[in-house]
């Protein structure tokens, strides 16, 4: 049994705890500054809890002693403290961040690390990167790689057509920060909330627009190999325009704490959601111009007698799967590990990755 330290027991930390501690391969110590969060966790024989301030380096070093891995389910601005401590203590490190600056820090720490450091292990970046790269690597010449992801309420009931499903800080960060893309072969930054597009899937209308961080390290991996690469967040039609009014016209992008307060007091949490993953890849294969797509919808689900939202399941599934693959020796045990290093087949057939599985995934993606 391997010892794992999980930092953060909020919406995502709670389900990571449930998945890992319910199996017999991990003993999970969950650490959080808020004792009430820890008290809400379902007891398991393989579960311990610890009240801990992640910014207290001495206390964090002590908590990392004897651990196989550290998993950060903390807000993006706190994750850096976990990464620094894990690298210094030679403990494998995983996080869920979409923040580009945080990932760059992890990459720098990994150069001298004796353990593996793997950021961006959730849904987007995370699974979306693994699936897109699996499609892309089978082309002889890549033209376009378009990645679209949305976590949406099944029953939208407000003007934004949105409910809170995960980290409010992460949501605001995605909507406000510059976005990476490859445009006509050039790696560049594009503005968030722009390049609005509309599409339908299964008879439902959606919109998609630029948001930050969803590509993970794929821009670096495919730079010089693809004509166009972009990531856009999916919402119901009309959401983007209201967000532009709030963030740009009313300048709430400069008052993020106020925007967070407004969201968390006005938009209710929902467990009745759907996660949409849609990828289009086009290029030359065997001398022909070909397009291949991946589409998946994941819904909320009862696991161990408790209802979990689709975004909780997909995010936790990502980080638990790569932890499992690391423990099985299927990933590099030292240095910087990218999502593209994960084989789609290994991921989708894993006991945690199977929550993404479609009927067609019983066959190779290509």
TORTI-372074 format. One record per residue (C-alpha): residue in three letters; chain; x, y, z. Coordinates in Angstrom, 3 decimals, always signed. Layout:
BEGIN
(atom 'Ala', 'A', (X, Y, Z))
...
***
This chain:
BEGIN
(atom 'Unk', 'A', (+0.000, +0.000, +0.000))
(atom 'Unk', 'A', (+1.343, +3.410, -1.012))
(atom 'Unk', 'A', (+0.994, +6.516, +1.139))
(atom 'Unk', 'A', (-0.486, +9.553, -0.597))
(atom 'Unk', 'A', (-0.881, +13.100, +0.711))
(atom 'Unk', 'A', (-3.848, +14.987, -0.752))
(atom 'Unk', 'A', (-3.859, +18.744, -0.213))
(atom 'Unk', 'A', (-7.371, +20.181, -0.297))
(atom 'Unk', 'A', (-10.707, +18.572, +0.592))
(atom 'Unk', 'A', (-13.138, +20.797, -1.286))
(atom 'Unk', 'A', (-15.433, +19.777, -4.149))
(atom 'Unk', 'A', (-12.719, +17.924, -6.063))
(atom 'Unk', 'A', (-10.617, +16.832, -3.095))
(atom 'Unk', 'A', (-13.624, +15.061, -1.594))
(atom 'Unk', 'A', (-14.117, +12.734, -4.555))
(atom 'Unk', 'A', (-10.378, +12.113, -4.982))
(atom 'Unk', 'A', (-10.423, +11.015, -1.350))
(atom 'Unk', 'A', (-13.389, +8.711, -2.007))
(atom 'Unk', 'A', (-11.877, +7.060, -5.065))
(atom 'Unk', 'A', (-8.434, +6.453, -3.600))
(atom 'Unk', 'A', (-9.321, +5.513, -0.035))
(atom 'Unk', 'A', (-12.064, +3.101, -1.145))
(atom 'Unk', 'A', (-9.495, +0.872, -2.847))
(atom 'Unk', 'A', (-6.869, -1.173, -1.046))
(atom 'Unk', 'A', (-3.784, +0.230, -2.766))
(atom 'Unk', 'A', (-3.492, +3.674, -1.164))
(atom 'Unk', 'A', (-3.547, +5.122, +2.306))
(atom 'Unk', 'A', (-4.688, +8.720, +1.861))
(atom 'Unk', 'A', (-3.872, +11.531, +4.258))
(atom 'Unk', 'A', (-6.077, +14.495, +3.419))
(atom 'Unk', 'A', (-4.833, +17.877, +4.592))
(atom 'Unk', 'A', (-6.862, +21.075, +4.681))
(atom 'Unk', 'A', (-6.766, +24.350, +6.572))
(atom 'Unk', 'A', (-10.533, +24.125, +7.128))
(atom 'Unk', 'A', (-11.341, +21.431, +9.671))
(atom 'Unk', 'A', (-15.039, +21.471, +8.718))
(atom 'Unk', 'A', (-14.137, +20.302, +5.192))
(atom 'Unk', 'A', (-12.262, +17.348, +6.638))
(atom 'Unk', 'A', (-15.165, +16.451, +8.908))
(atom 'Unk', 'A', (-17.474, +16.126, +5.906))
(atom 'Unk', 'A', (-15.377, +13.361, +4.344))
(atom 'Unk', 'A', (-16.746, +9.812, +4.449))
(atom 'Unk', 'A', (-14.666, +7.712, +6.873))
(atom 'Unk', 'A', (-12.556, +4.881, +5.408))
(atom 'Unk', 'A', (-10.048, +2.528, +6.966))
(atom 'Unk', 'A', (-7.389, +3.845, +4.564))
(atom 'Unk', 'A', (-8.077, +7.512, +5.317))
(atom 'Unk', 'A', (-6.447, +9.951, +7.724))
(atom 'Unk', 'A', (-7.012, +13.701, +8.018))
(atom 'Unk', 'A', (-4.732, +16.557, +8.966))
(atom 'Unk', 'A', (-5.365, +20.237, +9.609))
(atom 'Unk', 'A', (-2.554, +21.947, +7.721))
(atom 'Unk', 'A', (-1.622, +25.353, +6.367))
(atom 'Unk', 'A', (+0.007, +24.585, +3.010))
(atom 'Unk', 'A', (+1.993, +27.828, +3.164))
(atom 'Unk', 'A', (+3.719, +26.601, +6.375))
(atom 'Unk', 'A', (+6.746, +24.938, +4.766))
(atom 'Unk', 'A', (+7.979, +23.222, +7.918))
(atom 'Unk', 'A', (+4.585, +21.633, +8.574))
(atom 'Unk', 'A', (+4.218, +20.651, +4.914))
(atom 'Unk', 'A', (+7.660, +19.021, +4.870))
(atom 'Unk', 'A', (+6.667, +16.972, +7.896))
(atom 'Unk', 'A', (+3.424, +15.882, +6.230))
(atom 'Unk', 'A', (+5.334, +14.817, +3.098))
(atom 'Unk', 'A', (+7.682, +12.530, +5.022))
(atom 'Unk', 'A', (+7.170, +8.934, +3.917))
(atom 'Unk', 'A', (+4.707, +9.779, +1.142))
(atom 'Unk', 'A', (+4.804, +8.192, -2.316))
(atom 'Unk', 'A', (+3.004, +11.138, -3.888))
(atom 'Unk', 'A', (+1.477, +14.535, -3.186))
(atom 'Unk', 'A', (-1.736, +15.528, -4.969))
(atom 'Unk', 'A', (-2.756, +19.175, -4.982))
(atom 'Unk', 'A', (-6.470, +19.964, -5.140))
(atom 'Unk', 'A', (-5.775, +23.483, -3.901))
(atom 'Unk', 'A', (-6.587, +26.748, -5.720))
(atom 'Unk', 'A', (-4.080, +27.559, -8.466))
(atom 'Unk', 'A', (-2.431, +30.315, -6.419))
(atom 'Unk', 'A', (-1.684, +27.875, -3.550))
(atom 'Unk', 'A', (-0.520, +24.932, -5.638))
(atom 'Unk', 'A', (+2.992, +26.343, -6.053))
(atom 'Unk', 'A', (+3.733, +25.765, -2.365))
(atom 'Unk', 'A', (+2.917, +22.071, -2.729))
(atom 'Unk', 'A', (+5.034, +21.732, -5.884))
(atom 'Unk', 'A', (+8.065, +23.336, -4.277))
(atom 'Unk', 'A', (+7.861, +21.155, -1.193))
(atom 'Unk', 'A', (+7.250, +17.935, -3.136))
(atom 'Unk', 'A', (+10.252, +18.569, -5.379))
(atom 'Unk', 'A', (+12.475, +19.329, -2.388))
(atom 'Unk', 'A', (+11.343, +16.150, -0.606))
(atom 'Unk', 'A', (+11.623, +13.880, -3.695))
(atom 'Unk', 'A', (+7.919, +13.039, -3.573))
(atom 'Unk', 'A', (+5.975, +12.467, -6.819))
(atom 'Unk', 'A', (+3.721, +15.450, -7.501))
(atom 'Unk', 'A', (+0.383, +15.851, -9.325))
(atom 'Unk', 'A', (-1.954, +18.823, -9.611))
(atom 'Unk', 'A', (-5.100, +20.016, -11.383))
(atom 'Unk', 'A', (-4.006, +23.500, -12.351))
(atom 'Unk', 'A', (-4.937, +25.238, -15.564))
(atom 'Unk', 'A', (-2.661, +28.147, -14.644))
(atom 'Unk', 'A', (+0.177, +28.568, -17.150))
(atom 'Unk', 'A', (+2.536, +30.302, -14.690))
(atom 'Unk', 'A', (+2.130, +27.498, -12.158))
(atom 'Unk', 'A', (+2.894, +24.876, -14.804))
(atom 'Unk', 'A', (+6.007, +26.770, -15.861))
(atom 'Unk', 'A', (+7.158, +26.734, -12.237))
(atom 'Unk', 'A', (+6.610, +22.965, -12.019))
(atom 'Unk', 'A', (+8.576, +22.484, -15.243))
(atom 'Unk', 'A', (+11.494, +24.461, -13.784))
(atom 'Unk', 'A', (+11.400, +22.506, -10.500))
(atom 'Unk', 'A', (+11.391, +19.224, -12.417))
(atom 'Unk', 'A', (+14.817, +19.863, -13.954))
(atom 'Unk', 'A', (+16.566, +18.972, -10.698))
(atom 'Unk', 'A', (+13.876, +16.771, -9.155))
(atom 'Unk', 'A', (+14.535, +13.176, -8.126))
(atom 'Unk', 'A', (+10.802, +12.488, -8.331))
(atom 'Unk', 'A', (+8.253, +12.916, -11.114))
(atom 'Unk', 'A', (+6.357, +16.207, -11.279))
(atom 'Unk', 'A', (+3.144, +16.110, -13.324))
(atom 'Unk', 'A', (+0.835, +19.136, -13.465))
(atom 'Unk', 'A', (-2.510, +19.622, -15.250))
(atom 'Unk', 'A', (-3.981, +16.206, -14.423))
(atom 'Unk', 'A', (-7.694, +16.983, -14.521))
(atom 'Unk', 'A', (-10.161, +17.338, -17.395))
(atom 'Unk', 'A', (-8.811, +20.314, -19.355))
(atom 'Unk', 'A', (-5.909, +20.320, -19.320))
(atom 'Unk', 'A', (-5.590, +16.637, -18.607))
(atom 'Unk', 'A', (-7.808, +14.099, -20.312))
(atom 'Unk', 'A', (-8.564, +16.417, -23.246))
(atom 'Unk', 'A', (-4.817, +16.646, -23.928))
(atom 'Unk', 'A', (-4.362, +12.870, -23.805))
(atom 'Unk', 'A', (-7.281, +12.221, -26.177))
(atom 'Unk', 'A', (-6.323, +14.994, -28.627))
(atom 'Unk', 'A', (-2.701, +13.873, -28.816))
(atom 'Unk', 'A', (-3.768, +10.273, -29.390))
(atom 'Unk', 'A', (-5.755, +11.377, -32.446))
(atom 'Unk', 'A', (-3.069, +13.780, -33.673))
(atom 'Unk', 'A', (-0.083, +11.444, -33.507))
(atom 'Unk', 'A', (-1.556, +9.100, -36.134))
(atom 'Unk', 'A', (-1.556, +11.786, -38.855))
(atom 'Unk', 'A', (+1.303, +12.102, -41.328))
(atom 'Unk', 'A', (+0.706, +15.869, -41.568))
(atom 'Unk', 'A', (-1.344, +17.887, -39.081))
(atom 'Unk', 'A', (-3.475, +20.798, -40.215))
(atom 'Unk', 'A', (-5.934, +21.573, -37.407))
(atom 'Unk', 'A', (-6.403, +20.391, -33.820))
(atom 'Unk', 'A', (-9.498, +21.903, -32.200))
(atom 'Unk', 'A', (-10.336, +21.048, -28.586))
(atom 'Unk', 'A', (-13.652, +21.957, -26.945))
(atom 'Unk', 'A', (-14.697, +21.226, -23.354))
(atom 'Unk', 'A', (-17.609, +22.370, -21.217))
(atom 'Unk', 'A', (-18.985, +21.565, -17.769))
(atom 'Unk', 'A', (-22.626, +22.597, -17.951))
(atom 'Unk', 'A', (-25.795, +22.335, -15.874))
(atom 'Unk', 'A', (-28.315, +19.883, -17.298))
(atom 'Unk', 'A', (-31.092, +22.292, -16.333))
(atom 'Unk', 'A', (-29.885, +25.912, -16.749))
(atom 'Unk', 'A', (-32.166, +28.319, -14.893))
(atom 'Unk', 'A', (-30.521, +31.764, -14.978))
(atom 'Unk', 'A', (-29.390, +34.349, -17.510))
(atom 'Unk', 'A', (-25.833, +33.013, -17.557))
(atom 'Unk', 'A', (-27.187, +29.490, -18.188))
(atom 'Unk', 'A', (-24.510, +28.328, -15.786))
(atom 'Unk', 'A', (-24.115, +26.900, -12.285))
(atom 'Unk', 'A', (-20.981, +26.595, -10.199))
(atom 'Unk', 'A', (-19.489, +23.153, -10.702))
(atom 'Unk', 'A', (-15.858, +23.556, -9.654))
(atom 'Unk', 'A', (-13.305, +26.119, -8.461))
(atom 'Unk', 'A', (-14.586, +29.694, -8.768))
(atom 'Unk', 'A', (-11.004, +30.989, -8.695))
(atom 'Unk', 'A', (-10.088, +28.662, -11.549))
(atom 'Unk', 'A', (-13.121, +29.727, -13.568))
(atom 'Unk', 'A', (-12.281, +33.426, -13.253))
(atom 'Unk', 'A', (-8.624, +32.720, -14.041))
(atom 'Unk', 'A', (-9.606, +30.980, -17.284))
(atom 'Unk', 'A', (-11.869, +33.860, -18.334))
(atom 'Unk', 'A', (-9.326, +36.617, -17.640))
(atom 'Unk', 'A', (-5.860, +35.355, -18.630))
(atom 'Unk', 'A', (-4.297, +35.270, -22.124))
(atom 'Unk', 'A', (-4.752, +32.020, -24.052))
(atom 'Unk', 'A', (-2.101, +30.048, -25.926))
(atom 'Unk', 'A', (-2.749, +28.920, -29.501))
(atom 'Unk', 'A', (-0.966, +28.045, -32.707))
(atom 'Unk', 'A', (-2.312, +30.118, -35.599))
(atom 'Unk', 'A', (-1.087, +29.404, -39.122))
(atom 'Unk', 'A', (+1.995, +27.733, -37.700))
(atom 'Unk', 'A', (+2.858, +30.502, -35.224))
(atom 'Unk', 'A', (+2.734, +30.038, -31.454))
(atom 'Unk', 'A', (+1.010, +33.074, -29.965))
(atom 'Unk', 'A', (-1.297, +34.388, -27.281))
(atom 'Unk', 'A', (-4.918, +35.197, -28.086))
(atom 'Unk', 'A', (-7.407, +37.102, -25.887))
(atom 'Unk', 'A', (-9.898, +35.257, -23.664))
(atom 'Unk', 'A', (-13.638, +35.329, -24.473))
(atom 'Unk', 'A', (-12.925, +35.945, -28.162))
(atom 'Unk', 'A', (-13.307, +33.880, -31.380))
(atom 'Unk', 'A', (-16.885, +32.962, -30.537))
(atom 'Unk', 'A', (-18.259, +30.005, -32.471))
(atom 'Unk', 'A', (-21.521, +28.066, -32.491))
(atom 'Unk', 'A', (-22.128, +24.354, -32.995))
(atom 'Unk', 'A', (-24.637, +21.623, -32.235))
(atom 'Unk', 'A', (-24.121, +18.168, -30.753))
(atom 'Unk', 'A', (-26.890, +15.623, -30.293))
(atom 'Unk', 'A', (-29.422, +18.303, -31.233))
(atom 'Unk', 'A', (-28.302, +20.774, -28.525))
(atom 'Unk', 'A', (-26.908, +24.206, -29.428))
(atom 'Unk', 'A', (-23.682, +25.422, -27.825))
(atom 'Unk', 'A', (-21.191, +28.254, -28.112))
(atom 'Unk', 'A', (-17.443, +28.121, -27.553))
(atom 'Unk', 'A', (-14.807, +30.804, -26.985))
(atom 'Unk', 'A', (-11.175, +31.193, -25.981))
(atom 'Unk', 'A', (-10.228, +30.520, -22.359))
(atom 'Unk', 'A', (-6.826, +30.170, -20.762))
(atom 'Unk', 'A', (-4.892, +27.043, -19.866))
(atom 'Unk', 'A', (-6.886, +24.258, -21.508))
(atom 'Unk', 'A', (-4.145, +23.241, -23.949))
(atom 'Unk', 'A', (-1.687, +22.351, -21.220))
(atom 'Unk', 'A', (+1.729, +21.660, -22.768))
(atom 'Unk', 'A', (+0.320, +20.672, -26.162))
(atom 'Unk', 'A', (+1.399, +23.949, -27.762))
(atom 'Unk', 'A', (+5.011, +23.107, -26.979))
(atom 'Unk', 'A', (+4.641, +19.492, -28.093))
(atom 'Unk', 'A', (+2.997, +20.307, -31.447))
(atom 'Unk', 'A', (+4.776, +23.579, -32.200))
(atom 'Unk', 'A', (+6.186, +23.296, -35.717))
(atom 'Unk', 'A', (+4.018, +20.233, -36.398))
(atom 'Unk', 'A', (+0.510, +21.669, -36.726))
(atom 'Unk', 'A', (-1.011, +24.553, -38.678))
(atom 'Unk', 'A', (-3.718, +25.527, -36.148))
(atom 'Unk', 'A', (-4.187, +24.413, -32.554))
(atom 'Unk', 'A', (-6.714, +25.947, -30.173))
(atom 'Unk', 'A', (-8.805, +25.289, -27.092))
(atom 'Unk', 'A', (-12.210, +26.803, -26.326))
(atom 'Unk', 'A', (-14.638, +26.452, -23.461))
(atom 'Unk', 'A', (-18.181, +25.339, -24.273))
(atom 'Unk', 'A', (-21.244, +27.090, -22.818))
(atom 'Unk', 'A', (-24.904, +27.505, -23.718))
(atom 'Unk', 'A', (-25.568, +30.385, -26.169))
(atom 'Unk', 'A', (-25.525, +33.861, -24.617))
(atom 'Unk', 'A', (-23.130, +33.128, -21.742))
(atom 'Unk', 'A', (-20.072, +34.697, -23.358))
(atom 'Unk', 'A', (-21.743, +38.048, -24.025))
(atom 'Unk', 'A', (-22.841, +38.457, -20.403))
(atom 'Unk', 'A', (-19.353, +37.551, -19.173))
(atom 'Unk', 'A', (-17.824, +40.186, -21.451))
(atom 'Unk', 'A', (-20.111, +42.813, -19.919))
(atom 'Unk', 'A', (-19.131, +41.763, -16.385))
(atom 'Unk', 'A', (-15.414, +41.314, -16.966))
(atom 'Unk', 'A', (-14.599, +43.974, -19.543))
(atom 'Unk', 'A', (-17.312, +46.642, -19.593))
(atom 'Unk', 'A', (-17.784, +46.691, -15.795))
(atom 'Unk', 'A', (-14.064, +45.940, -15.271))
(atom 'Unk', 'A', (-14.678, +43.140, -12.783))
(atom 'Unk', 'A', (-11.628, +41.402, -14.218))
(atom 'Unk', 'A', (-9.701, +43.963, -12.134))
(atom 'Unk', 'A', (-11.767, +43.153, -9.023))
(atom 'Unk', 'A', (-11.627, +39.376, -8.957))
(atom 'Unk', 'A', (-12.441, +38.948, -5.239))
(atom 'Unk', 'A', (-15.686, +40.893, -5.794))
(atom 'Unk', 'A', (-16.541, +38.805, -8.863))
(atom 'Unk', 'A', (-15.910, +35.619, -6.878))
(atom 'Unk', 'A', (-18.226, +36.842, -4.119))
(atom 'Unk', 'A', (-20.948, +37.661, -6.651))
(atom 'Unk', 'A', (-20.677, +34.234, -8.293))
(atom 'Unk', 'A', (-20.664, +32.284, -5.036))
(atom 'Unk', 'A', (-23.616, +34.146, -3.549))
(atom 'Unk', 'A', (-25.696, +34.185, -6.744))
(atom 'Unk', 'A', (-24.959, +30.996, -8.700))
(atom 'Unk', 'A', (-25.954, +27.803, -6.894))
(atom 'Unk', 'A', (-23.850, +24.659, -6.944))
(atom 'Unk', 'A', (-25.363, +21.797, -8.934))
(atom 'Unk', 'A', (-24.652, +18.069, -9.030))
(atom 'Unk', 'A', (-26.918, +17.642, -12.068))
(atom 'Unk', 'A', (-24.434, +18.498, -14.777))
(atom 'Unk', 'A', (-22.881, +17.213, -17.969))
(atom 'Unk', 'A', (-19.270, +17.379, -19.132))
(atom 'Unk', 'A', (-18.875, +17.694, -22.894))
(atom 'Unk', 'A', (-15.592, +16.780, -24.612))
(atom 'Unk', 'A', (-15.309, +17.431, -28.352))
(atom 'Unk', 'A', (-12.122, +17.190, -30.451))
(atom 'Unk', 'A', (-11.634, +17.674, -34.194))
(atom 'Unk', 'A', (-8.321, +16.829, -35.871))
(atom 'Unk', 'A', (-7.678, +17.190, -39.593))
(atom 'Unk', 'A', (-4.683, +16.644, -41.830))
(atom 'Unk', 'A', (-3.044, +14.209, -44.209))
(atom 'Unk', 'A', (-3.165, +10.493, -43.537))
(atom 'Unk', 'A', (-2.084, +7.931, -46.143))
(atom 'Unk', 'A', (-2.051, +10.649, -48.792))
(atom 'Unk', 'A', (-5.614, +11.816, -48.151))
(atom 'Unk', 'A', (-7.084, +14.837, -46.391))
(atom 'Unk', 'A', (-8.892, +13.326, -43.390))
(atom 'Unk', 'A', (-10.827, +14.600, -40.378))
(atom 'Unk', 'A', (-11.217, +12.528, -37.226))
(atom 'Unk', 'A', (-13.284, +13.488, -34.189))
(atom 'Unk', 'A', (-13.797, +12.470, -30.592))
(atom 'Unk', 'A', (-17.042, +13.299, -28.808))
(atom 'Unk', 'A', (-18.067, +12.312, -25.303))
(atom 'Unk', 'A', (-20.647, +13.358, -22.731))
(atom 'Unk', 'A', (-20.202, +12.362, -19.088))
(atom 'Unk', 'A', (-23.026, +12.796, -16.588))
(atom 'Unk', 'A', (-23.278, +12.956, -12.817))
(atom 'Unk', 'A', (-23.185, +9.522, -11.204))
(atom 'Unk', 'A', (-23.654, +7.789, -7.874))
(atom 'Unk', 'A', (-20.375, +6.308, -6.623))
(atom 'Unk', 'A', (-20.206, +4.502, -3.282))
(atom 'Unk', 'A', (-23.806, +5.517, -2.480))
(atom 'Unk', 'A', (-23.206, +9.233, -3.041))
(atom 'Unk', 'A', (-24.110, +11.455, -6.007))
(atom 'Unk', 'A', (-21.121, +13.217, -7.556))
(atom 'Unk', 'A', (-21.237, +15.818, -10.312))
(atom 'Unk', 'A', (-19.789, +15.084, -13.741))
(atom 'Unk', 'A', (-17.053, +17.698, -13.301))
(atom 'Unk', 'A', (-16.070, +16.166, -9.962))
(atom 'Unk', 'A', (-15.910, +12.701, -11.513))
(atom 'Unk', 'A', (-13.970, +13.697, -14.625))
(atom 'Unk', 'A', (-11.475, +15.895, -12.764))
(atom 'Unk', 'A', (-10.815, +13.357, -10.012))
(atom 'Unk', 'A', (-10.660, +10.507, -12.516))
(atom 'Unk', 'A', (-7.840, +12.285, -14.324))
(atom 'Unk', 'A', (-5.533, +12.756, -11.366))
(atom 'Unk', 'A', (-6.318, +9.356, -9.819))
(atom 'Unk', 'A', (-5.586, +7.596, -13.109))
(atom 'Unk', 'A', (-2.166, +9.156, -13.651))
(atom 'Unk', 'A', (-1.291, +8.442, -10.010))
(atom 'Unk', 'A', (-2.246, +4.813, -10.622))
(atom 'Unk', 'A', (-0.185, +4.664, -13.818))
(atom 'Unk', 'A', (+2.794, +6.166, -11.997))
(atom 'Unk', 'A', (+2.459, +3.565, -9.235))
(atom 'Unk', 'A', (+2.340, +0.824, -11.894))
(atom 'Unk', 'A', (+5.541, +2.073, -13.505))
(atom 'Unk', 'A', (+3.819, +3.126, -16.742))
(atom 'Unk', 'A', (+5.061, +6.729, -16.509))
(atom 'Unk', 'A', (+8.508, +8.225, -16.029))
(atom 'Unk', 'A', (+9.534, +8.172, -12.382))
(atom 'Unk', 'A', (+11.608, +11.357, -12.485))
(atom 'Unk', 'A', (+11.447, +14.816, -14.020))
(atom 'Unk', 'A', (+8.664, +16.660, -15.821))
(atom 'Unk', 'A', (+5.833, +14.425, -17.044))
(atom 'Unk', 'A', (+3.344, +15.758, -19.599))
(atom 'Unk', 'A', (-0.210, +14.601, -20.231))
(atom 'Unk', 'A', (+0.936, +13.666, -23.739))
(atom 'Unk', 'A', (+3.183, +11.026, -22.144))
(atom 'Unk', 'A', (+0.071, +9.072, -21.094))
(atom 'Unk', 'A', (-1.194, +6.482, -23.556))
(atom 'Unk', 'A', (-4.916, +6.856, -24.208))
(atom 'Unk', 'A', (-5.396, +3.089, -23.994))
(atom 'Unk', 'A', (-3.699, +2.944, -20.588))
(atom 'Unk', 'A', (-5.840, +5.810, -19.331))
(atom 'Unk', 'A', (-9.237, +4.668, -20.566))
(atom 'Unk', 'A', (-8.761, +1.090, -19.352))
(atom 'Unk', 'A', (-7.633, +2.136, -15.887))
(atom 'Unk', 'A', (-10.026, +1.541, -12.973))
(atom 'Unk', 'A', (-10.325, +5.304, -12.455))
(atom 'Unk', 'A', (-10.072, +6.330, -16.115))
(atom 'Unk', 'A', (-12.983, +4.061, -16.981))
(atom 'Unk', 'A', (-15.389, +6.831, -15.915))
(atom 'Unk', 'A', (-14.588, +8.428, -19.297))
(atom 'Unk', 'A', (-15.169, +5.231, -21.197))
(atom 'Unk', 'A', (-17.600, +5.070, -24.111))
(atom 'Unk', 'A', (-18.745, +1.899, -25.843))
(atom 'Unk', 'A', (-16.370, +2.593, -28.727))
(atom 'Unk', 'A', (-13.391, +2.875, -26.340))
(atom 'Unk', 'A', (-13.247, -0.894, -26.166))
(atom 'Unk', 'A', (-11.380, -0.444, -29.454))
(atom 'Unk', 'A', (-8.239, +1.731, -29.998))
(atom 'Unk', 'A', (-9.011, +5.447, -30.559))
(atom 'Unk', 'A', (-7.294, +5.506, -33.945))
***
